[in-house]
């Protein structure tokens, strides 16, 4: 039996789907799984040994040039590739209209969430098989339950296995600081990162700062300048970042996809939540922890803090001091070593 998983984005959502795949492979070894995902996240999906083939889609770039001949050619090529596989079943694990449409172009039977469970209820109209999954469960559990309903088994939600691993390195003393994130309101302050990096260096650890664009590079360089012994990492594709994270002694990050990946790679991981709340989509892992802003207006769930001018440090940042972050990550590292 050949099954296609459609879960195209975002990074955190893709990570959250991995345990469902791991469950399915254990319960149904007769199934071969492929995956359709945004090209940017394809290296992440390829970390899972249970994925036979990855179909890369570029919806984000196609939307920028919908009438371009190149866009039409690429979309047609993807359609041909999906139909050529003759899948027995497609699982739309995203529950959006766009993912439902991609699932339908395969020509195969499509299963997904029902209208009361999907993020976009209209998407359910495109499925031949619909399942009701409680919305008050963590996203990881919802997907595990959905796969189990579709494929005929009951997942053991008391355990969690993402099924991925990055190259390990014994005795590493690096701590990856994931300071970058899409929303300004999710970012911890540069001053706090500097103070934390100094404290980590004082403990004999080596903070490493990645960056994805010029703005993040400016912050990383400021931290490196303010905390000697800190390392500025070169820009790296997702596959290389997974390796760096997988070799780290610990990872500290904001609410961003790479922080979810660190938890999935079973690194001691501490996630800092400011304007958002972990709730049903937070990091989950055997050695993962969360610190949330403790202020009346948090979580505001706004891209920019409405209380201060753009570019100014928002008040929720001060409720997660570097000393608390340091104590928490030290406990995680100590637990990992014991």
VEXRO-156357 format. One record per residue (C-alpha): x negated, y, z; residue number from 1; residue in three letters. Coordinates in Angstrom, 2 decimals. Layout:
! VEXRO-156357
@xx->X yy->Y zz->Z i->NUM aa->Ala
...
END
This chain:
! VEXRO-156357
@xx->0.00 yy->0.00 zz->0.00 i->1 aa->Unk
@xx->-1.32 yy->3.43 zz->-0.93 i->2 aa->Unk
@xx->-0.26 yy->6.47 zz->1.08 i->3 aa->Unk
@xx->-1.07 yy->10.12 zz->0.47 i->4 aa->Unk
@xx->-1.20 yy->12.57 zz->3.38 i->5 aa->Unk
@xx->-0.37 yy->16.17 zz->2.51 i->6 aa->Unk
@xx->-1.79 yy->18.53 zz->5.12 i->7 aa->Unk
@xx->-3.48 yy->21.39 zz->3.35 i->8 aa->Unk
@xx->-4.31 yy->23.95 zz->6.03 i->9 aa->Unk
@xx->-5.28 yy->25.49 zz->8.38 i->10 aa->Unk
@xx->-8.42 yy->24.03 zz->9.95 i->11 aa->Unk
@xx->-6.82 yy->23.52 zz->13.34 i->12 aa->Unk
@xx->-3.75 yy->21.92 zz->11.77 i->13 aa->Unk
@xx->-5.93 yy->19.55 zz->9.75 i->14 aa->Unk
@xx->-7.85 yy->18.57 zz->12.90 i->15 aa->Unk
@xx->-4.55 yy->17.92 zz->14.69 i->16 aa->Unk
@xx->-3.56 yy->15.40 zz->12.00 i->17 aa->Unk
@xx->-6.66 yy->13.21 zz->12.39 i->18 aa->Unk
@xx->-5.42 yy->11.22 zz->15.44 i->19 aa->Unk
@xx->-2.25 yy->10.27 zz->13.54 i->20 aa->Unk
@xx->-4.39 yy->8.85 zz->10.75 i->21 aa->Unk
@xx->-6.52 yy->6.95 zz->13.26 i->22 aa->Unk
@xx->-3.37 yy->5.45 zz->14.83 i->23 aa->Unk
@xx->-2.04 yy->4.43 zz->11.44 i->24 aa->Unk
@xx->-5.26 yy->2.71 zz->10.40 i->25 aa->Unk
@xx->-5.24 yy->0.64 zz->13.59 i->26 aa->Unk
@xx->-1.56 yy->-0.26 zz->13.36 i->27 aa->Unk
@xx->-1.40 yy->-0.75 zz->9.59 i->28 aa->Unk
@xx->-4.75 yy->-1.98 zz->8.24 i->29 aa->Unk
@xx->-2.95 yy->-2.91 zz->5.04 i->30 aa->Unk
@xx->-2.61 yy->0.76 zz->4.07 i->31 aa->Unk
@xx->-5.11 yy->2.80 zz->2.04 i->32 aa->Unk
@xx->-4.95 yy->6.52 zz->2.81 i->33 aa->Unk
@xx->-5.78 yy->9.50 zz->0.62 i->34 aa->Unk
@xx->-5.41 yy->13.16 zz->1.59 i->35 aa->Unk
@xx->-4.50 yy->16.39 zz->-0.22 i->36 aa->Unk
@xx->-6.08 yy->19.41 zz->1.46 i->37 aa->Unk
@xx->-7.30 yy->22.93 zz->0.73 i->38 aa->Unk
@xx->-10.77 yy->22.71 zz->-0.79 i->39 aa->Unk
@xx->-12.27 yy->24.73 zz->2.08 i->40 aa->Unk
@xx->-11.30 yy->22.01 zz->4.55 i->41 aa->Unk
@xx->-12.14 yy->19.00 zz->2.40 i->42 aa->Unk
@xx->-15.50 yy->18.41 zz->4.19 i->43 aa->Unk
@xx->-13.58 yy->18.10 zz->7.45 i->44 aa->Unk
@xx->-11.25 yy->15.42 zz->6.06 i->45 aa->Unk
@xx->-14.23 yy->13.54 zz->4.64 i->46 aa->Unk
@xx->-15.60 yy->13.14 zz->8.17 i->47 aa->Unk
@xx->-12.90 yy->10.52 zz->8.76 i->48 aa->Unk
@xx->-14.03 yy->7.14 zz->7.43 i->49 aa->Unk
@xx->-10.42 yy->6.09 zz->6.89 i->50 aa->Unk
@xx->-9.83 yy->8.51 zz->4.01 i->51 aa->Unk
@xx->-10.51 yy->6.86 zz->0.67 i->52 aa->Unk
@xx->-10.07 yy->9.87 zz->-1.62 i->53 aa->Unk
@xx->-9.65 yy->13.59 zz->-1.01 i->54 aa->Unk
@xx->-7.62 yy->15.67 zz->-3.46 i->55 aa->Unk
@xx->-8.73 yy->19.28 zz->-3.23 i->56 aa->Unk
@xx->-6.16 yy->21.99 zz->-3.79 i->57 aa->Unk
@xx->-6.80 yy->25.72 zz->-4.02 i->58 aa->Unk
@xx->-3.41 yy->27.30 zz->-3.36 i->59 aa->Unk
@xx->-4.97 yy->30.30 zz->-1.64 i->60 aa->Unk
@xx->-7.01 yy->31.27 zz->-4.69 i->61 aa->Unk
@xx->-4.23 yy->30.30 zz->-7.11 i->62 aa->Unk
@xx->-1.87 yy->32.76 zz->-5.42 i->63 aa->Unk
@xx->-4.31 yy->35.56 zz->-6.17 i->64 aa->Unk
@xx->-4.17 yy->34.83 zz->-9.91 i->65 aa->Unk
@xx->-0.92 yy->32.89 zz->-10.51 i->66 aa->Unk
@xx->-0.79 yy->33.67 zz->-14.24 i->67 aa->Unk
@xx->-4.44 yy->32.94 zz->-14.96 i->68 aa->Unk
@xx->-5.06 yy->30.14 zz->-17.49 i->69 aa->Unk
@xx->-7.68 yy->28.76 zz->-15.10 i->70 aa->Unk
@xx->-5.06 yy->28.50 zz->-12.37 i->71 aa->Unk
@xx->-2.65 yy->26.65 zz->-14.65 i->72 aa->Unk
@xx->-5.36 yy->24.27 zz->-15.83 i->73 aa->Unk
@xx->-6.44 yy->23.48 zz->-12.28 i->74 aa->Unk
@xx->-2.86 yy->22.93 zz->-11.12 i->75 aa->Unk
@xx->-2.17 yy->20.66 zz->-14.08 i->76 aa->Unk
@xx->-5.33 yy->18.66 zz->-13.39 i->77 aa->Unk
@xx->-4.30 yy->18.16 zz->-9.77 i->78 aa->Unk
@xx->-0.82 yy->17.02 zz->-10.82 i->79 aa->Unk
@xx->-2.32 yy->14.48 zz->-13.23 i->80 aa->Unk
@xx->-4.71 yy->13.18 zz->-10.58 i->81 aa->Unk
@xx->-1.95 yy->12.79 zz->-8.00 i->82 aa->Unk
@xx->0.43 yy->11.05 zz->-10.41 i->83 aa->Unk
@xx->-2.30 yy->8.75 zz->-11.72 i->84 aa->Unk
@xx->-2.72 yy->7.22 zz->-8.24 i->85 aa->Unk
@xx->0.88 yy->5.92 zz->-8.24 i->86 aa->Unk
@xx->1.27 yy->6.27 zz->-4.49 i->87 aa->Unk
@xx->3.77 yy->4.09 zz->-2.71 i->88 aa->Unk
@xx->4.48 yy->6.84 zz->-0.19 i->89 aa->Unk
@xx->3.59 yy->10.46 zz->0.53 i->90 aa->Unk
@xx->3.69 yy->11.84 zz->4.08 i->91 aa->Unk
@xx->4.17 yy->15.60 zz->4.21 i->92 aa->Unk
@xx->2.52 yy->16.31 zz->7.55 i->93 aa->Unk
@xx->2.87 yy->20.08 zz->7.20 i->94 aa->Unk
@xx->6.61 yy->20.66 zz->6.96 i->95 aa->Unk
@xx->6.43 yy->23.71 zz->4.70 i->96 aa->Unk
@xx->8.08 yy->24.35 zz->1.36 i->97 aa->Unk
@xx->4.69 yy->24.58 zz->-0.36 i->98 aa->Unk
@xx->3.54 yy->21.25 zz->1.05 i->99 aa->Unk
@xx->6.87 yy->19.62 zz->0.18 i->100 aa->Unk
@xx->6.53 yy->20.77 zz->-3.42 i->101 aa->Unk
@xx->2.99 yy->19.38 zz->-3.63 i->102 aa->Unk
@xx->4.23 yy->16.10 zz->-2.20 i->103 aa->Unk
@xx->7.03 yy->15.91 zz->-4.76 i->104 aa->Unk
@xx->4.78 yy->16.36 zz->-7.79 i->105 aa->Unk
@xx->3.24 yy->12.96 zz->-7.05 i->106 aa->Unk
@xx->6.44 yy->11.31 zz->-8.24 i->107 aa->Unk
@xx->6.34 yy->9.03 zz->-5.20 i->108 aa->Unk
@xx->8.74 yy->8.63 zz->-2.29 i->109 aa->Unk
@xx->8.18 yy->11.45 zz->0.22 i->110 aa->Unk
@xx->8.69 yy->11.26 zz->3.97 i->111 aa->Unk
@xx->8.55 yy->14.08 zz->6.49 i->112 aa->Unk
@xx->10.32 yy->15.92 zz->9.27 i->113 aa->Unk
@xx->14.04 yy->16.61 zz->9.24 i->114 aa->Unk
@xx->15.41 yy->20.14 zz->9.06 i->115 aa->Unk
@xx->15.60 yy->20.52 zz->12.86 i->116 aa->Unk
@xx->11.95 yy->19.51 zz->13.24 i->117 aa->Unk
@xx->10.13 yy->21.09 zz->10.27 i->118 aa->Unk
@xx->8.48 yy->24.50 zz->10.53 i->119 aa->Unk
@xx->10.43 yy->25.51 zz->7.43 i->120 aa->Unk
@xx->13.79 yy->23.66 zz->7.53 i->121 aa->Unk
@xx->14.31 yy->23.99 zz->3.77 i->122 aa->Unk
@xx->11.28 yy->21.76 zz->3.19 i->123 aa->Unk
@xx->13.26 yy->18.76 zz->4.46 i->124 aa->Unk
@xx->15.52 yy->18.93 zz->1.42 i->125 aa->Unk
@xx->12.61 yy->17.72 zz->-0.72 i->126 aa->Unk
@xx->12.10 yy->14.51 zz->1.28 i->127 aa->Unk
@xx->13.67 yy->11.16 zz->0.57 i->128 aa->Unk
@xx->13.05 yy->10.12 zz->4.18 i->129 aa->Unk
@xx->13.47 yy->12.47 zz->7.15 i->130 aa->Unk
@xx->12.63 yy->12.05 zz->10.81 i->131 aa->Unk
@xx->13.55 yy->14.00 zz->13.92 i->132 aa->Unk
@xx->10.55 yy->14.66 zz->16.15 i->133 aa->Unk
@xx->10.93 yy->16.78 zz->19.32 i->134 aa->Unk
@xx->9.57 yy->20.29 zz->18.90 i->135 aa->Unk
@xx->8.53 yy->20.57 zz->22.55 i->136 aa->Unk
@xx->5.56 yy->18.22 zz->22.15 i->137 aa->Unk
@xx->1.99 yy->19.17 zz->21.28 i->138 aa->Unk
@xx->1.35 yy->19.28 zz->17.53 i->139 aa->Unk
@xx->-0.97 yy->16.28 zz->17.79 i->140 aa->Unk
@xx->1.67 yy->14.14 zz->19.51 i->141 aa->Unk
@xx->4.36 yy->15.26 zz->17.03 i->142 aa->Unk
@xx->2.26 yy->14.11 zz->14.11 i->143 aa->Unk
@xx->1.38 yy->10.84 zz->15.78 i->144 aa->Unk
@xx->5.05 yy->10.19 zz->16.46 i->145 aa->Unk
@xx->5.97 yy->11.15 zz->12.89 i->146 aa->Unk
@xx->3.45 yy->8.74 zz->11.36 i->147 aa->Unk
@xx->4.64 yy->6.01 zz->13.70 i->148 aa->Unk
@xx->8.28 yy->6.54 zz->12.74 i->149 aa->Unk
@xx->7.46 yy->6.47 zz->9.04 i->150 aa->Unk
@xx->5.08 yy->3.50 zz->9.11 i->151 aa->Unk
@xx->6.82 yy->1.40 zz->11.75 i->152 aa->Unk
@xx->4.73 yy->1.40 zz->14.93 i->153 aa->Unk
@xx->4.67 yy->3.16 zz->18.31 i->154 aa->Unk
@xx->1.50 yy->5.20 zz->19.02 i->155 aa->Unk
@xx->-0.11 yy->5.09 zz->22.43 i->156 aa->Unk
@xx->0.02 yy->8.78 zz->23.35 i->157 aa->Unk
@xx->-1.94 yy->8.13 zz->26.54 i->158 aa->Unk
@xx->-5.08 yy->7.80 zz->24.42 i->159 aa->Unk
@xx->-6.54 yy->10.22 zz->21.87 i->160 aa->Unk
@xx->-8.93 yy->9.29 zz->19.09 i->161 aa->Unk
@xx->-9.66 yy->11.70 zz->16.25 i->162 aa->Unk
@xx->-11.68 yy->9.06 zz->14.43 i->163 aa->Unk
@xx->-14.49 yy->11.39 zz->13.41 i->164 aa->Unk
@xx->-18.08 yy->11.80 zz->14.51 i->165 aa->Unk
@xx->-21.01 yy->14.02 zz->13.60 i->166 aa->Unk
@xx->-24.69 yy->13.03 zz->13.75 i->167 aa->Unk
@xx->-25.79 yy->12.91 zz->17.38 i->168 aa->Unk
@xx->-29.08 yy->14.10 zz->18.78 i->169 aa->Unk
@xx->-30.25 yy->13.00 zz->22.21 i->170 aa->Unk
@xx->-31.33 yy->15.62 zz->24.70 i->171 aa->Unk
@xx->-30.07 yy->18.64 zz->22.79 i->172 aa->Unk
@xx->-29.86 yy->21.86 zz->24.80 i->173 aa->Unk
@xx->-27.92 yy->24.01 zz->22.32 i->174 aa->Unk
@xx->-24.63 yy->25.73 zz->23.09 i->175 aa->Unk
@xx->-22.72 yy->26.93 zz->20.05 i->176 aa->Unk
@xx->-20.85 yy->30.20 zz->20.63 i->177 aa->Unk
@xx->-17.91 yy->30.49 zz->18.25 i->178 aa->Unk
@xx->-17.26 yy->34.22 zz->18.56 i->179 aa->Unk
@xx->-15.56 yy->34.72 zz->15.20 i->180 aa->Unk
@xx->-11.84 yy->34.43 zz->14.55 i->181 aa->Unk
@xx->-9.33 yy->35.94 zz->12.14 i->182 aa->Unk
@xx->-7.33 yy->38.10 zz->14.54 i->183 aa->Unk
@xx->-9.13 yy->40.99 zz->16.28 i->184 aa->Unk
@xx->-6.93 yy->40.41 zz->19.33 i->185 aa->Unk
@xx->-8.35 yy->36.88 zz->19.75 i->186 aa->Unk
@xx->-11.95 yy->38.07 zz->20.05 i->187 aa->Unk
@xx->-13.87 yy->38.22 zz->23.28 i->188 aa->Unk
@xx->-16.06 yy->41.32 zz->23.61 i->189 aa->Unk
@xx->-19.63 yy->41.52 zz->22.29 i->190 aa->Unk
@xx->-20.77 yy->42.65 zz->25.73 i->191 aa->Unk
@xx->-19.31 yy->39.51 zz->27.29 i->192 aa->Unk
@xx->-21.00 yy->37.27 zz->24.72 i->193 aa->Unk
@xx->-24.32 yy->38.97 zz->25.47 i->194 aa->Unk
@xx->-23.90 yy->38.49 zz->29.22 i->195 aa->Unk
@xx->-22.93 yy->34.85 zz->28.75 i->196 aa->Unk
@xx->-25.82 yy->34.18 zz->26.35 i->197 aa->Unk
@xx->-28.30 yy->35.66 zz->28.84 i->198 aa->Unk
@xx->-26.96 yy->33.41 zz->31.58 i->199 aa->Unk
@xx->-27.18 yy->30.33 zz->29.36 i->200 aa->Unk
@xx->-30.78 yy->31.14 zz->28.41 i->201 aa->Unk
@xx->-31.62 yy->31.57 zz->32.09 i->202 aa->Unk
@xx->-30.39 yy->28.01 zz->32.64 i->203 aa->Unk
@xx->-32.71 yy->26.67 zz->29.95 i->204 aa->Unk
@xx->-30.04 yy->26.38 zz->27.25 i->205 aa->Unk
@xx->-30.24 yy->27.77 zz->23.72 i->206 aa->Unk
@xx->-27.14 yy->29.67 zz->22.57 i->207 aa->Unk
@xx->-26.51 yy->29.48 zz->18.82 i->208 aa->Unk
@xx->-24.28 yy->31.93 zz->16.98 i->209 aa->Unk
@xx->-22.81 yy->31.14 zz->13.55 i->210 aa->Unk
@xx->-21.08 yy->33.68 zz->11.33 i->211 aa->Unk
@xx->-18.77 yy->33.52 zz->8.34 i->212 aa->Unk
@xx->-18.83 yy->37.11 zz->7.06 i->213 aa->Unk
@xx->-20.59 yy->40.45 zz->7.45 i->214 aa->Unk
@xx->-18.51 yy->41.54 zz->10.45 i->215 aa->Unk
@xx->-19.22 yy->38.33 zz->12.34 i->216 aa->Unk
@xx->-22.89 yy->38.57 zz->11.42 i->217 aa->Unk
@xx->-23.06 yy->42.05 zz->12.96 i->218 aa->Unk
@xx->-21.66 yy->40.71 zz->16.23 i->219 aa->Unk
@xx->-24.01 yy->37.72 zz->16.17 i->220 aa->Unk
@xx->-27.03 yy->39.95 zz->15.58 i->221 aa->Unk
@xx->-25.98 yy->42.20 zz->18.46 i->222 aa->Unk
@xx->-25.81 yy->39.19 zz->20.79 i->223 aa->Unk
@xx->-29.18 yy->37.88 zz->19.61 i->224 aa->Unk
@xx->-30.73 yy->41.31 zz->20.16 i->225 aa->Unk
@xx->-29.19 yy->41.61 zz->23.61 i->226 aa->Unk
@xx->-30.03 yy->38.10 zz->24.76 i->227 aa->Unk
@xx->-33.57 yy->37.00 zz->23.79 i->228 aa->Unk
@xx->-33.72 yy->33.26 zz->23.30 i->229 aa->Unk
@xx->-30.42 yy->33.21 zz->21.43 i->230 aa->Unk
@xx->-30.50 yy->31.89 zz->17.85 i->231 aa->Unk
@xx->-28.72 yy->33.38 zz->14.86 i->232 aa->Unk
@xx->-27.56 yy->30.54 zz->12.62 i->233 aa->Unk
@xx->-27.52 yy->31.03 zz->8.84 i->234 aa->Unk
@xx->-24.20 yy->30.86 zz->7.07 i->235 aa->Unk
@xx->-23.38 yy->27.21 zz->6.51 i->236 aa->Unk
@xx->-20.61 yy->25.24 zz->4.80 i->237 aa->Unk
@xx->-18.10 yy->23.41 zz->6.95 i->238 aa->Unk
@xx->-19.86 yy->20.06 zz->6.67 i->239 aa->Unk
@xx->-23.10 yy->21.51 zz->8.04 i->240 aa->Unk
@xx->-21.24 yy->23.35 zz->10.79 i->241 aa->Unk
@xx->-19.69 yy->20.07 zz->11.88 i->242 aa->Unk
@xx->-23.19 yy->18.64 zz->12.21 i->243 aa->Unk
@xx->-24.40 yy->21.60 zz->14.27 i->244 aa->Unk
@xx->-21.39 yy->21.39 zz->16.53 i->245 aa->Unk
@xx->-21.67 yy->17.62 zz->16.85 i->246 aa->Unk
@xx->-25.29 yy->17.93 zz->18.05 i->247 aa->Unk
@xx->-24.55 yy->20.66 zz->20.62 i->248 aa->Unk
@xx->-24.65 yy->20.14 zz->24.36 i->249 aa->Unk
@xx->-21.51 yy->22.28 zz->24.54 i->250 aa->Unk
@xx->-19.33 yy->24.64 zz->22.55 i->251 aa->Unk
@xx->-17.60 yy->27.83 zz->23.69 i->252 aa->Unk
@xx->-15.18 yy->29.47 zz->21.30 i->253 aa->Unk
@xx->-12.20 yy->31.69 zz->20.77 i->254 aa->Unk
@xx->-8.90 yy->30.44 zz->19.39 i->255 aa->Unk
@xx->-10.30 yy->29.34 zz->16.04 i->256 aa->Unk
@xx->-10.43 yy->26.21 zz->13.92 i->257 aa->Unk
@xx->-14.03 yy->25.35 zz->14.72 i->258 aa->Unk
@xx->-13.20 yy->25.21 zz->18.42 i->259 aa->Unk
@xx->-10.57 yy->22.54 zz->17.65 i->260 aa->Unk
@xx->-13.19 yy->20.71 zz->15.61 i->261 aa->Unk
@xx->-15.61 yy->20.76 zz->18.56 i->262 aa->Unk
@xx->-13.00 yy->19.12 zz->20.78 i->263 aa->Unk
@xx->-12.33 yy->16.53 zz->18.06 i->264 aa->Unk
@xx->-16.06 yy->15.76 zz->17.91 i->265 aa->Unk
@xx->-15.93 yy->15.07 zz->21.66 i->266 aa->Unk
@xx->-18.30 yy->17.86 zz->22.63 i->267 aa->Unk
@xx->-17.82 yy->19.62 zz->25.99 i->268 aa->Unk
@xx->-15.63 yy->22.42 zz->24.65 i->269 aa->Unk
@xx->-14.26 yy->25.54 zz->26.28 i->270 aa->Unk
@xx->-11.64 yy->27.58 zz->24.42 i->271 aa->Unk
@xx->-10.88 yy->31.19 zz->25.31 i->272 aa->Unk
@xx->-7.29 yy->32.28 zz->24.67 i->273 aa->Unk
@xx->-6.53 yy->36.00 zz->24.81 i->274 aa->Unk
@xx->-3.60 yy->37.15 zz->22.66 i->275 aa->Unk
@xx->-2.43 yy->33.60 zz->21.97 i->276 aa->Unk
@xx->-1.41 yy->30.69 zz->24.19 i->277 aa->Unk
@xx->-2.67 yy->27.13 zz->23.87 i->278 aa->Unk
@xx->0.75 yy->25.63 zz->24.54 i->279 aa->Unk
@xx->1.76 yy->23.23 zz->21.79 i->280 aa->Unk
@xx->-1.19 yy->23.91 zz->19.49 i->281 aa->Unk
@xx->-4.12 yy->24.30 zz->21.88 i->282 aa->Unk
@xx->-7.39 yy->22.40 zz->21.84 i->283 aa->Unk
@xx->-7.11 yy->18.82 zz->23.02 i->284 aa->Unk
@xx->-9.88 yy->16.40 zz->23.80 i->285 aa->Unk
@xx->-11.45 yy->14.23 zz->26.44 i->286 aa->Unk
@xx->-13.96 yy->16.96 zz->27.31 i->287 aa->Unk
@xx->-12.05 yy->20.10 zz->26.35 i->288 aa->Unk
@xx->-10.82 yy->22.90 zz->28.62 i->289 aa->Unk
@xx->-9.04 yy->26.21 zz->28.19 i->290 aa->Unk
@xx->-9.27 yy->29.59 zz->29.86 i->291 aa->Unk
@xx->-6.31 yy->31.92 zz->29.30 i->292 aa->Unk
@xx->-6.05 yy->35.66 zz->29.79 i->293 aa->Unk
@xx->-4.34 yy->36.50 zz->33.08 i->294 aa->Unk
@xx->-2.56 yy->39.73 zz->32.34 i->295 aa->Unk
@xx->1.13 yy->40.52 zz->32.14 i->296 aa->Unk
@xx->1.13 yy->41.28 zz->28.41 i->297 aa->Unk
@xx->-0.62 yy->38.04 zz->27.45 i->298 aa->Unk
@xx->0.00 yy->36.27 zz->25.24 i->299 aa->Unk
@xx->1.20 yy->39.12 zz->23.03 i->300 aa->Unk
@xx->0.75 yy->37.06 zz->19.84 i->301 aa->Unk
@xx->-0.10 yy->40.22 zz->17.94 i->302 aa->Unk
@xx->-2.95 yy->40.49 zz->15.44 i->303 aa->Unk
@xx->-4.10 yy->43.81 zz->16.96 i->304 aa->Unk
@xx->-3.70 yy->44.86 zz->20.56 i->305 aa->Unk
@xx->-0.97 yy->47.55 zz->20.73 i->306 aa->Unk
@xx->-2.40 yy->49.03 zz->23.93 i->307 aa->Unk
@xx->-5.74 yy->50.32 zz->22.63 i->308 aa->Unk
@xx->-7.09 yy->51.81 zz->19.38 i->309 aa->Unk
@xx->-8.24 yy->49.37 zz->16.72 i->310 aa->Unk
@xx->-11.83 yy->48.34 zz->17.37 i->311 aa->Unk
@xx->-11.54 yy->48.91 zz->21.11 i->312 aa->Unk
@xx->-11.87 yy->46.08 zz->23.62 i->313 aa->Unk
@xx->-8.40 yy->45.08 zz->24.78 i->314 aa->Unk
@xx->-7.65 yy->44.81 zz->28.53 i->315 aa->Unk
@xx->-7.02 yy->41.05 zz->28.44 i->316 aa->Unk
@xx->-10.72 yy->40.46 zz->27.71 i->317 aa->Unk
@xx->-11.70 yy->41.48 zz->31.24 i->318 aa->Unk
@xx->-9.51 yy->38.77 zz->32.75 i->319 aa->Unk
@xx->-11.90 yy->36.10 zz->31.45 i->320 aa->Unk
@xx->-15.29 yy->37.21 zz->32.82 i->321 aa->Unk
@xx->-18.57 yy->35.62 zz->31.67 i->322 aa->Unk
@xx->-19.20 yy->34.23 zz->35.16 i->323 aa->Unk
@xx->-15.99 yy->32.19 zz->34.97 i->324 aa->Unk
@xx->-16.86 yy->30.95 zz->31.48 i->325 aa->Unk
@xx->-20.34 yy->29.93 zz->32.64 i->326 aa->Unk
@xx->-19.02 yy->28.06 zz->35.68 i->327 aa->Unk
@xx->-16.42 yy->26.23 zz->33.61 i->328 aa->Unk
@xx->-18.79 yy->25.15 zz->30.83 i->329 aa->Unk
@xx->-21.35 yy->24.00 zz->33.40 i->330 aa->Unk
@xx->-18.69 yy->21.77 zz->34.96 i->331 aa->Unk
@xx->-17.86 yy->20.33 zz->31.53 i->332 aa->Unk
@xx->-21.51 yy->19.68 zz->30.75 i->333 aa->Unk
@xx->-22.00 yy->18.10 zz->34.17 i->334 aa->Unk
@xx->-19.01 yy->15.84 zz->33.68 i->335 aa->Unk
@xx->-20.31 yy->14.77 zz->30.28 i->336 aa->Unk
@xx->-23.69 yy->13.86 zz->31.77 i->337 aa->Unk
@xx->-22.25 yy->11.82 zz->34.65 i->338 aa->Unk
END
